[in-house]
């Protein structure tokens, strides 16, 4: 465990370095989720000018290399040991039941309550060594704002998603009385806590203008400073000149995240047969960490579907694929994987929810479709038209290249950090 960051001399200048305490539920390595990738790239830029202490849970089983890797994105670290309950285990279902009957919190927040984490936050806040606390995602708020507490240090709540919207969409797409009843309860609890935590923060920022508007309108918040757009590492993700595999589809995402699981299964059940009817030689590669049994079964029942599990580098899969698919029916925030794909020049077909919050135009940067028939039609049209595939991919690369590199994205976020500190000093 590292000590708290040493005090930095304050000059009183508006652009003086900020001493930042960053709250997170785990280390960023391995970089296997969109949220981790976004935070990692933003912190690498932010810490170039601002000393940053990373205060995080340390889930049991995390590779020890993640401690050393944390020096890439933070000046100092404080790790709090934490034991997650394995999904699908008897203890997991017992926790769900206890949460349902005994708690007012949604399970996705309650699971992160930790007295040791609370003590570390309180100590850091009382030390006077920090100018700003950044609450990364809503989840640290369950500890930071417990029992309605407000820290002495100004707090910027960085909302990667409007979490209650995700749970509403889970409820909207749920099948079966019991599942719908459960999802409705989780949605309603998340609405209550999300509004509460956002109101207790000094400032709130979102990842899209749509999310910022929703936070203002749904929760009547007056402290939303704006949106930090999604970015992409343009040096890492580059246009691929290698020939692409004909009739190949790629899906990229964490395969233990419910919206991705739902999207892949919906695609396999409703869209895949329509594509295969016209192009029987089509293949689908599902790339992402920790695929649940429901996803693994897709490959078992169809030899033309491949489930990779965790991969060291997603770029070879993006370079080989002819079309990227994003068949999401549930989700929030913005999809960083779409920008990564766009940077490599692979054309994307997505639902509107899948591309929600991204400044993309149908037919210019991406193909958008929401029904199985329309989605399959867009895929088949790209298979049939190499010129359209190339134009869509090149337009997409140009869009992200001109507007969404991480240095420019971080400039927006750092401005929000400074606005939060300055507002608290008035």
N, C-alpha and C positions, 0 to 999 in steps of 0.2 A: 504494500500500500504506500502510495506517495504522499508526501506532506502537501499541505495547501500551498498554492503559489505564493511566492514572496511578493510583498507589496511593490507596486510600480509607482514611481514618482509621478504625481499628477501635475500637469502644466496649466490646466484650465483652458487649454485650446480646444476648439470644437473637433479637431481632427487628431487629438492626442490618442495614443493607444488605449483601448478599452480592456480592462481586466475582466474576462468572461468566465463564468462557471456554466458549463454545458451539461445538462442532465439527460441521460439516455438509459434505456433498459438493458443495454448490453454493448460489448465492444463492436466495432464496425467490421473487423475481419472475422471470417471470410466475407467478401463483398458479394453476397448472394441474394440480396433483395433490392428492390428499387429504392426503398427508404434509406438503406445503408449507403447505397451508391450516391444518392443525392447528398446526404449529410457528409460523407467522406470528401467529395469534391468541393463542397462549400467550405468545410473546415480547413482543407489544405490552403485555400485562398485566404480565408479569414485570419488564420494564425500567422500569416506572413507579416501582419502589422499589429496583431493584438495577442497578448499572452492568454492562453486558453487552458483551463483546467477541466478535465473530462471526469465527471462524477457519475459512475455507472454501476449497475448490477453486474455481477460476474456469474453467469449461469454455469452450474456444474457441468463438466464435460467440455467446456470451451477450450480449444487448443491453446497451449501456453504461448505459442508464437504470437497470439493476438495481443499480448502485453507489449512485446517489442514493436509490433506493427503500429500500435497506438501512437508512437512517437511521430509517425507520418502526419498525423492530423491534430495533435494536441501537445501542449508544452509540459503538462503534468497530468497525472491520472490518479484517481481514487477509486478502488474497486471494492464492491460490497458483495461478498459471497451470497449466492441465491440458488435455490433448487426449484426448477420447474417440474410440474407434474406431466409425465409423458402422455401425449394425446392417445386416446383409445384404451388406456389402462384402466383397471378397476378404480384406482385412486382418482383418475381424471373424472370418471362419471360420478363418483362420490362427491367430488368438488363441485361439479355442475349442479348436482341435486342440492347440496348445502347452500350454494349461492342462490339457487332459485327460490328456496323456501325461507332463507334466513337473512338475506342481504338486500339492501336497496341499490347496490352497485351492480353494473353489468359484470359478467365474469371476466371479460377482456381487460377490465381495469382492476377488479378486486385481486386478481392473481398476483399483481405486482406490489401489493402492500407489504412493506418490510420495515420493521422498527429500526434495524441497523441503518437502512438507507435514510429513513427519516432523521435519525440522529446525525448522520453525516451532513445532510442538507442543512439542518438547523445550525450545526457548528460552522459550516462555511458561510451561511448567511450572517451569523452573528460576528464573524471575524473581522468584518469591515475590509476584507482584502479584495472584494469584487465590486465592479461597477454595474454588472449586469448578470442576471441569470437567464439562460435560454432553456426553456422546457421543450425538448425535441419530441414531437408527437404529443398527444393528449395524455399518454399513460403515466409519465412521471408526476402529472398533476394530482393523481390519487394520493400521493404522499406529500407533495409540496403544498397543496391546498387542503389537506385533511382538516376536517372540522371547521372549515371556513377560514383557516389561517391565511394571512397575507405576509409574505416575507418582507423584511426591511429593505432588501436589495430589489431594485426594479426588475420586473419579470417580463420577458417577451415569450409568448407561447407560439411556437412554430407548428402550425397545423398542416401536416402533409395531406390530410384528408378531412372532410367533414364526417366524422366517424358515425354520427347518427344517420346520415344519409346511406351509408353502406348497410347498416342494420335494417333500415327501412326497405332497401332493395332485397335484402335476404328474406324479409317477411313477404314482400310482394311476389317473389319467385318460389317460395317454399311450397312443397307438396305435402299434404297430410295434415290432419287436424292438430296432432301433438306438436309437430315441428313448427307449424304456423303459430301456435299458441306460445311456444318457447321463443321464437324469433320476435314476436310482437313484444314480449316482456323485455327482451334484451334491447330492442329498439327504444322502447319508452324509457328504460333506465338510462340508456346512453344519452338520449335527448336531455334528460334532467341534469346529468352530471356534466355533459359537455357545455351546456349553457352556464352552469355554475362556475366551472373552472375558467372558462373564457372571460367571464365577468370579473373574476378575481385577479386575473393577470393585468399588468399595466397596459400592455399592448398585445395584439394578436396579429399574425400575418399568415396568409394562406399561400397555396401554390398555384392558384389560378384566379382570375377575376371572377369566374363563376362561383368559386368557393367563397371568395371574399364577400360577394354580394349575398350569398346564402347565409353566411354567418351574421351579416348585418340585419337581414330581413327576418330570418327565422328566430334568432335569439335576441333581436333588438339591441345589438351591441353597438356601442359608439367608440370602441377602442380598437377597431380593425384598421391597421395602417395601410394595408394593401396586399399585393400578391408578389411572391418571388417566383418567376417563371422556372420551368424545368430546363435544365441544361444538359450538355453532353460533352464528353471529352473528345474533341475533334482530332487530336493527335492519335489517340488510341483507336477510335472508330473512324476508319477511312474508307473511301470508295474502293470497292473490290474489283480488280480487273480479271480475276479468275472466272472461267466459265461456270455457270450455275447448272445444277442438276435439273434436267427437264422434269416438269410436273411434280416439283417438290415443294411442300408447304412446311413452314416452321412456326412453332409457337414457343415463345420465350417468357418464362415467369416462374416465381416460387411456387412449387407444386404442393406445398402444405398450406397455402393461403386459400380460404374458402372461395373467394370470387374467381380465382384461376381454376380451381377444381370444377366449380359449376360451369365455367365457360368452356373448358375442354370437353366435359361430358356432354354438354348441350351441342357442341360442335360435332362430336362423334356420333351422337344419336340423330341429329336433325339435319345437319349440313353435309357431313361427310358422304352419306349415301347419294346425295344429289350430285356431288362432284364426281364420285366414282362411277356413276351411271354414264356420264359423258366422257370421262377420262379414267378408264379402269387402272391405268398404270400409275396413278397419283400416289405419292407417299407423304406421310406426315411425321415430322420429328418434333416431339415435345421435350423441350430443353428447360431444366430447372431443378432446383434442389428438392430433396425429400418428397418424392412423389408418393402420395398415399395409395393404399391398395386399390381404391376405386379408379385411379388414373393408371396404375400398372396393369389393371385388367384390360384396358383398352388395347394394349399391345398383345395381350394374350389372345384376344378374340379376333384380331386382325393383323396379319403378318406385315401389312404395309404401313402400320403405325409403329413407331419406335419411341420409347421413353428412355431418355438418357440418364436421368438423375443429375446429380451435381457434376458440373464440368469445370475444368480449370479456366477455360477461355470460350466465350460464346461466339467470338468472331468467326471461327471456321464454319459454324452452323449458319450464321447469317450470310456468309460469303457463298455457301453452297446452295442455299435455298433460292427458289425462283419467286416465291411469294411468302410474306409473313402474314399470319392471321392473328387477330386479336378479338376473339368472339365473346367479349365480356358482357354479361347482363347485370352484374353487380359490381360496384366499385365506387371510388371517390378520388379526389385529388387529380393528379395527372399521371400518365403512364410514361415513365422514363424509358422503358424498353422500346417504345415507339420511336423516340428520338434517336436512340442507339441504332435501331434498324435503319432509320432514315439516313443517318450519317454514313452507313455502308452502302446505300443505294439500292437496297432491296425494297421493292414496292410492298405496301401494306394494305390489307383489307381489314377493316375494323367496324365494330358496332359504334354507334354514336356515343354510348356510355364508355366504350373502350378508349376513344380518343377525346373524351370530355375534357375541356379546359385547355386543349392544345390549339394554337392558332393555325389550323390547317383547313384547306378547302378541298371538298370532294371533287375528284377528277383532276386536281392540280397537284396536290401533295400526297394524297391518300385516297383510297376508295372506301366509302362508308355505306353500310347496309345493316338493317336490323332484323329482317325476317330471314328464315333459313333459305327460302328461294332466292331472295335478292343477294344474300351473302354468297351463295354458291354461284350465282350468275356473274358476280364481280370477279370471283376467282377464275372462272372459266374464260371470261373475257380477257383477262391478263395472260392466261396460258396461251390463248390464240393470237395475241397481238404483241410481238416482241418490241415494236416501236413504242407502244403505250407503256409497257413495263419499263423501258429505258427512260422515257420522258418522266414518268411518275417518280422513279428513283432519283433521277438527276435533279428534278425540281425540289424533292425532299431534302437532298443533300445541300442544295443552295440555300434553302430556308434556314436550316440549323446552322450552317456555316456563317451566314451573315448576321444571325441574331442571337444564337443560344450557346455560345462558348461559356465555360464556367467563370472566367474572370469578370465578364460583364454581368453575369447573373449574381455573383457575389457582391458586386458593387451596390446592387439594389438591396440585398439583405443587410449589408453593413450599414447602409443608410437607415434602415428600419431599427437596427440596434442602437444607433446614435440618437434617433428620435425618441426611443423609449427612455434612454438615460436622461436626455435633456428635458423631456416632459416631466419626469419625476423630480427634477431639480427646481422646477418653477414654483 
